[in-house]
Amino acid sequence: MDIRQVAYFVEVAKQKSFTKAAAALHISQPSLSKTIKKLEDELGTPLFYRARKGLELTDTGKVFLSNAQNLLDAFDNLTAQLDDVGELKKGEIKIGIPPIIGAAFFSTVISKYIELYPSIRISLNEVGSNKIQEEVSDGELDVGLICNLPIQKENYETMQLLKDPLMLIVHKDNPLSKKEAIRFSDLENEPLILYRRDFSLHDRIMEACKSHGFYPNVVCESSQKEFMIEMVEAKLGGALLPSRICQQIDNKNIKAIPFDEPVVFLELAMIWKKGKYLSHAVRKLIALAETQWILHE
């Protein structure tokens, strides 16, 4: 048995398909099938069986998978530590950022890091918080920014960066724009452009509406704050955005209004996989984020 066989097995278990696993591993399906068969012969027991919905793990396969992932993590940690010579060298840090936040939210930290460590390449991947958690867990991302605390803390290390109240943005012709502050109940009859349903803030806004005794009039949903702002400018409704984003909107046709008692917050945190070896480059980024950001309560 070698580490390559173990990695192939884990990918097949993840994909529940030899075809999909072979494509993900960039090898031929016959070669993959042969490798798994050899592993099963060495263990003296089958690891998969074919079910109606695809490949399923046998009881032995389930036991092997739990240990196989630990083995791969340990191997990754070992190679990372051997590659890391104790100082920042040329390399890459992969960061996941939710689209609704955007790189601008983290630009101060990134620009400062590049200034301090110009040889390190920063790679940003804009995906939703749920996908970020998955890719951090799989090792595809070094760190991620998420806005759906709390999470399963037994799997991740977390550092809260921001707790930012949402504000309502409306067109200047909207009657609400004349108010200096509004109550959450003022949204009851207001058409709203909301975050998509796969965003945690969507659920929090819906829960807040329910607790205030109404169901919101949702005219559309989006994952892009720029599109939401354009919809507001077109007088199609209002939108709820974090105050930091509202402060950056430079549009004379749009008014940002705070709530007299903030109800929904964007809770932004940085996460990384618990137990994974962190290179000096990643540790420096985490330390910089901690010093550059001030937690707003």
N, C-alpha and C positions, 0 to 999 in steps of 0.2 A: 504494500500500500504506500502511495506517495501523496504529497500535498495536492498535486494536480487532480488525482482521482477524487479526493475529498471535495475540492472546489467544484468539480463537474457534478458530483452527486448533489451538492447543495443547490446548484443552479437548476438542475432537473426538478428537485423537490419544490423549489420556488415557482418555477414555471408550470409544473404539472404536465409537461410536454417535452418530449425529446426534440421535436422540431423547433419549438420556441427557444429551448435552452441552447440548442446548437447554434441558432442565429445569434443569440446574446453572447455566446462564447466565441463566435466567429470560427467555428469548426464545422466539419461535415456531420450529418446525423449518423451515418454508419460508424464513424470514428468515435462519436460520443457513446453510442449504444454499445460498442465493443469495450470501451473503457469501463462503463457501468457493469457490464456482464463480467468483466475480469474482476472487478471489485467484489461483486456478489459471490463469485467462485472462491475468492480468497477468504471471504467471511463465512462461506458455506451456507448461505441463506439468501433468499430474495429480499430486495429492499423496496421494490415497487410492485403493484398489481394494477391492472387496467380496470377502471370503473366507468360507469356511464358518462361521467363528467370529465374524464381524463385520468391521468396517472394518480394513484394514491399510494401513500406510504404503508408498508406493512408494519406490524408492531415492532419488528427489528429495525425497520427503516426509521421509525419515529425516535427510537432510542439513539440510533446512530446520528440522526440529524441534530439532536440537542448537543451531542458531544462534538460533532463535526464543526458546528458554527463556533464553538469555543476554541477549537483547534485552529481554525482559520484566523480568528481574532488574535490568538496568541502568536501565530506566524506573522501576521501583519505588524503586530507590535514589535516583534523581534527584528524584522527587516527594517522597520522605521527607525528603531533605535540604532541599528548598525549604520544606517545611512546618515543619521543625524550626528554630525561630528562635534556638536556642542556649541556651534555658533551659527548665525544666520548665513545661509548660502543661497545660491540660485535655486529657486523652486517655485511652487505654486500653492496658493491657498484657495480652496473652493468654498464659496459662501452662498447659502441660499437666502433669498429675500422675497417676501410676499409681494406680488404686483401692486397691491393697494398701498404698500409702504413705499416701494421704489428705492432706487439707489440713493436718491437725494436725502432720504432720512438718515442714511449712514455715511454720507459723503465726507463729513468732517473727519470721522475716524479713518476712512479709507485714504483720503488725501494726506493725512498726517502720517499714516503708516508707510505710504509710498515715499514720502519725504524722508522718513527715517531709514527705511530699508528698500532702496530702489531696485535691488536685485531680485526681490520677491514679486512674482506675478500674482495679481488678484483676479480671480475668476468668479463673476457673479452669475447666479442662476435664479431667474425670477419664476418661482412656482408658489403654490399655496402652502399654508402652514402644515397641513396634513402631509403633503408630499415632501416637504422639507424634513419633517420628523422621520419619514420613511427612509429618505436618502442619507440622513445623518446616521441612522441605525445601520444601514447597509454599507456605510463607509464611502459613499459616493460624494458626500459633502463633509468638509472638515468641521464647519460650524454652520449654524443656521439662525436666522431671526424668525421668531414666531410670535403671533399675537393671539394665542388661544390658551393662555395659562388658566388652570394648572394642567400639567401633563403627567405622564407616568414617570415619576421622578426616579423610579428604580432603574430605568433604562438610560437616563440622561442626566448630565450635569447642567444646571441652569443658572443664569445670572440675569435678574430683572434689570432692564435698562430704563424703562419709561412707563409711566401710567398717565396717559393723556386723555382728557375728557373730549367727547365728541361735541361738535358744534353743528348747527344747522346753517347751510348756505342756501340762499334763495335769490331770485332775480330782484333787482332794486324796485321793480314795480309791484312786487308781492306785498300785500298789506303787512305781513309779519316783519318786513324789512324796516318798518318804522319803530320797532321795539328795540330797546337796548338789551333786553334779556327775555327769554320765553320760558314757559312751563312745558314739560314733556307732553302734557295733555293737549297742548296747542297743535300737536301734529295730527290729531284725530282726523281732521278733514283735509289735511294737506297731501296732495299727490307726492309720492316719494320715489326717488331713484335709489335703490338699495344695492348693497353688495350681493354677489351671487350666493346661492344657497350653500355652496361648499366653503364659504368663508365663515369663520367663527363669529365675526361681528354681525353677520346676518342674523344668526340665532340669538345673539344678545339683544339686538334691537327688537326682534320679534317678541322676545320674553319681556322686555321693558314695556312694549305696547300692551301686551296681555295684562301685565300687572297694573297698568293704568286704565284698564277696562275698555280697550278698543282694538280693532284689527286694522293695520295700516293700509292705506290705498296705494299699493305698489304699482307704479306704471312701467317700470323696467328694472332689470338687475344687470350689474356689470362687475368686472374684476379690475377695471382700469379707472383710476381717479380722474384722468384727463377727460375720458368720455363722460363721466358723471358730471364734471364741471361744465362740459359743453351742453349737456342736456338741461342743466339748470339755466344756463345762459339763453337757451332756446325757449325758456318759460314752460317746460314740460313738468316741472315739479321742483321740490327741494331735495337736498341730499345731506346725509350726516357724515361728516369727515372729522378726523382728529384735528385738534386745534392747531398743531404744528403745521399741518398741511394747509389749513384755512389761512394761516398767517402768511403763507407763501403765495397765495392767489393774488395776482396783480390784474384785476379785471374790474373796471369801474361799474360794470353792470351787475356785479354780484356782491351781496352783503352776507357776511358771516355773523351769526347771532349766537351768543353763549346761552346755556340754560342757567336759570337762577339756582337750580340745584342739579348739578351733573348726575346723570343716571347711568350712562354707558361710557366705558373707557376703553381706549386701545391700550392693552397691557403688552408691551413689547419686551421680549427676553431673548437672550442669546443662549443657544443650547449646543452641546457637543456630547458625543457618546461616552457614557460612563465606562471606565475601565480601558478605554482606548489610549494608546500612547500618543501624546501630543508633541509634535516637533517644537523646537524653539521658536520657529516662525509663527506657529499657531498660538503658542503660549504668549508671545509678545503681542499678538493681535487682541487676545482676550484681555490682557492687562491694560492695553491702551484703551479698549472699549470701556473698561471699568473706570478709568480715570477721566476719559473725555466726556462721558455721559453723566448727567445728573438726573437721578430718579425724581420725577415729578409726582407728587402725591396729590 
